[in-house]
Structure formats: structure tokens, C-alpha cells
Amino acid sequence: MLPVFEQVAEMNRAYMANMLKSVDAAVEFATKASAFGVKATNEFAQATAADLHAIVAVKAPHELLPLRAKQLEEKADWAMSTSREAFEMISSAQAQAMAFAEAQAAEAAKLLVANLDKLAKAAPQNMPGADYAISALKAGVETSMAAFETVAKAGKESAEFAGEQVKAAAHTATKRK
């Protein structure tokens, strides 16, 4: 086989291996998210059933208002803790996905630059402009990587800000009690 075809075949194998890793991670997250959804739904249904049984057991009308207030407070606490748990799960998955994407982008850029170097060495010496074309491709890769790093940094900062907002909301909710 020609060296170029071997390089392309190796790049395809690496790409498929990375795709399989990302699919595995997506399946793992989907499994966790599904289990979380089922658990949250069951908790809510059980709490609602218990609330209805408590309402039916009320003997005097004046007992209903304090009972409902207590039930609503419990539901609000449950919603806050469940939301926090969901946010943490999503934040964790996002951090893992960003780390994976950053690693893959860096590896792909490194591999592309290495292949460009090999191509430059294998290119005919009399070909005018080949050096400039390869230099331009390398500069494009470096610029793309810088842009990717900027976007990744902005994504991390956004996730951190959202996490701080959730923590602040939870702290405010606990202060109200």
C-alpha cells in the first residue's frame, strides 16, 4: 500500500476508535439519566400518593391548610434537591465531554501537522508554492486550535457560572426556612 493510503487508513482507525469511545460515554450518560428520571418519577409519585392519603385522613377543615403548607414545602425541598442532583449530573457529563473533545482535537491537530510534515518531505522538490501551501495549512490548524480553546474556555466559564447560580439559589432557599 502507498504511504498516503496507510496514513489515511490509520487516521480512519483512530477516528473510529474515538467515535466508539464517545458512543460508549453517551450510552453511559443516557443510562444514568434514565435511571435518575425513573427514580425521580417514583419518588414524586410516592410522595403524591402519601399526600393524598394524608388529605383524605384530615378530620377537621382547619387542619387542611397547615397540612397543605407542609406538603408544599416538602415538595419544594424535593424539587430543589432533585434539580441540584440533575444539574450536577449534567455538569459532570459536560465536563467529561469537553475534556474528551479537547483531547481529541489536540490529538487530531498534532496528527494533521505530523502528516503535513511527512507530506512536505515527500512532495517533489521542484513543485513551486508547496512550502507555502503546507505552511498555510499548518497556520490554519493552529488558528483553529486557538479558536477551539477559546470556545472551550468560554464553555467552562459558563458551566461554572451556572453552577454558582444553582448553589446561590439553593443557599437562598435554605435561608428562607
C-alpha positions as CSV (number, residue, x, y, z in Angstrom):
1,M,0.0,0.0,0.0
2,L,1.1,3.6,-0.6
3,P,2.2,5.5,2.4
4,V,-0.5,8.1,2.0
5,F,-3.2,5.4,1.9
6,E,-1.7,3.8,5.0
7,Q,-1.8,7.2,6.8
8,V,-5.4,7.7,5.8
9,A,-6.3,4.2,6.9
10,E,-4.6,4.9,10.3
11,M,-6.4,8.2,10.7
12,N,-9.7,6.4,9.9
13,R,-9.0,3.7,12.5
14,A,-8.2,6.4,15.1
15,Y,-11.3,8.3,14.2
16,M,-13.5,5.1,14.6
17,A,-11.9,4.3,17.9
18,N,-12.7,7.8,19.2
19,M,-16.2,7.6,17.9
20,L,-16.7,4.3,19.8
21,K,-15.4,6.0,22.9
22,S,-17.8,8.9,22.5
23,V,-20.7,6.5,21.8
24,D,-19.8,4.5,25.0
25,A,-19.8,7.7,27.0
26,A,-23.2,8.8,25.6
27,V,-24.7,5.4,26.4
28,E,-23.3,5.6,29.9
29,F,-24.8,9.1,30.4
30,A,-28.1,8.0,28.9
31,T,-28.3,5.1,31.3
32,K,-27.6,7.3,34.3
33,A,-30.1,9.9,33.1
34,S,-32.8,7.3,32.6
35,A,-32.2,5.8,36.0
36,F,-32.3,9.2,37.5
37,G,-35.6,10.0,35.7
38,V,-37.2,6.8,36.8
39,K,-36.0,7.3,40.4
40,A,-37.3,10.9,40.5
41,T,-40.7,9.9,39.0
42,N,-41.1,7.1,41.5
43,E,-40.3,9.4,44.4
44,F,-42.7,12.1,43.2
45,A,-45.5,9.5,42.7
46,Q,-45.0,8.0,46.1
47,A,-44.9,11.4,47.8
48,T,-48.0,12.5,45.9
49,A,-49.8,9.3,47.0
50,A,-48.8,9.9,50.6
51,D,-50.0,13.5,50.4
52,L,-53.4,12.4,49.1
53,H,-53.7,9.8,51.8
54,A,-52.9,12.4,54.4
55,I,-55.5,14.8,52.9
56,V,-58.2,12.1,53.0
57,A,-57.4,11.4,56.6
58,V,-58.0,15.0,57.7
59,K,-60.9,15.1,60.2
60,A,-61.4,18.9,60.6
61,P,-61.3,21.6,57.8
62,H,-58.9,23.8,59.9
63,E,-56.3,21.0,59.8
64,L,-56.1,21.1,56.0
65,L,-54.3,24.4,55.5
66,P,-51.3,23.6,57.7
67,L,-51.1,20.1,56.2
68,R,-51.0,21.5,52.6
69,A,-48.4,24.1,53.6
70,K,-46.2,21.4,55.0
71,Q,-46.7,19.2,51.9
72,L,-45.9,22.1,49.5
73,E,-42.7,22.9,51.5
74,E,-41.7,19.2,51.3
75,K,-42.3,19.2,47.5
76,A,-40.3,22.4,47.1
77,D,-37.4,20.9,49.0
78,W,-37.6,17.7,47.0
79,A,-37.7,19.7,43.7
80,M,-34.6,21.8,44.8
81,S,-32.6,18.7,45.7
82,T,-33.6,16.8,42.6
83,S,-32.8,19.8,40.4
84,R,-29.4,20.1,42.1
85,E,-28.7,16.4,41.6
86,A,-29.7,16.7,37.9
87,F,-27.5,19.8,37.4
88,E,-24.5,18.0,38.9
89,M,-25.0,15.0,36.7
90,I,-25.3,17.2,33.6
91,S,-22.3,19.3,34.6
92,S,-20.2,16.2,35.1
93,A,-21.2,14.9,31.7
94,Q,-20.4,18.2,30.1
95,A,-17.0,18.4,31.8
96,Q,-16.2,14.8,30.6
97,A,-17.4,15.6,27.1
98,M,-15.3,18.8,26.9
99,A,-12.2,17.1,28.2
100,F,-12.7,14.3,25.6
101,A,-13.3,16.8,22.8
102,E,-10.2,18.9,23.8
103,A,-8.0,15.8,23.9
104,Q,-9.3,14.6,20.6
105,A,-8.9,18.0,18.9
106,A,-5.4,18.3,20.2
107,E,-4.5,14.8,19.0
108,A,-6.1,15.4,15.6
109,A,-4.2,18.7,15.2
110,K,-1.0,17.0,16.2
111,L,-1.6,14.2,13.8
112,L,-2.5,16.5,11.0
113,V,0.6,18.6,11.5
114,A,2.7,15.5,11.6
115,N,1.1,14.3,8.4
116,L,1.6,17.7,6.7
117,D,5.3,17.4,7.7
118,K,5.5,14.0,6.1
119,L,3.7,15.2,3.0
120,A,6.1,18.2,2.8
121,K,9.1,15.9,2.9
122,A,7.6,13.5,0.4
123,A,6.5,16.3,-2.0
124,P,8.5,16.9,-5.2
125,Q,11.2,19.5,-4.6
126,N,10.5,21.3,-7.8
127,M,6.9,22.0,-7.0
128,P,6.5,25.8,-6.7
129,G,4.5,27.0,-3.8
130,A,4.2,23.7,-2.0
131,D,6.1,25.0,1.1
132,Y,3.7,28.0,1.3
133,A,0.6,25.8,0.9
134,I,1.8,23.5,3.7
135,S,2.7,26.4,5.9
136,A,-0.7,27.9,5.3
137,L,-2.4,24.7,6.3
138,K,-0.3,24.5,9.5
139,A,-1.2,28.0,10.3
140,G,-4.9,27.2,9.7
141,V,-4.7,24.3,12.0
142,E,-3.0,26.3,14.8
143,T,-5.6,29.1,14.3
144,S,-8.5,26.5,14.5
145,M,-7.0,25.1,17.7
146,A,-6.7,28.5,19.3
147,A,-10.4,29.2,18.4
148,F,-11.4,25.8,19.9
149,E,-9.5,26.5,23.1
150,T,-11.3,29.9,23.4
151,V,-14.7,28.3,22.9
152,A,-13.9,25.5,25.3
153,K,-12.8,28.1,27.9
154,A,-16.0,30.1,27.4
155,G,-18.0,26.9,27.8
156,K,-16.2,26.0,31.1
157,E,-16.8,29.5,32.4
158,S,-20.5,29.3,31.5
159,A,-20.9,26.0,33.3
160,E,-19.1,27.3,36.4
161,F,-21.3,30.4,36.4
162,A,-24.4,28.3,36.1
163,G,-23.2,26.1,38.9
164,E,-22.6,29.1,41.1
165,Q,-26.1,30.3,40.3
166,V,-27.7,27.0,41.3
167,K,-25.7,26.9,44.5
168,A,-26.7,30.5,45.3
169,A,-30.4,29.7,44.6
170,A,-30.1,26.6,46.9
171,H,-28.4,28.7,49.6
172,T,-31.2,31.4,49.3
173,A,-33.9,28.7,49.5
174,T,-32.5,27.2,52.7
175,K,-32.2,30.7,54.3
176,R,-35.9,31.3,53.8
177,K,-36.8,28.5,56.2
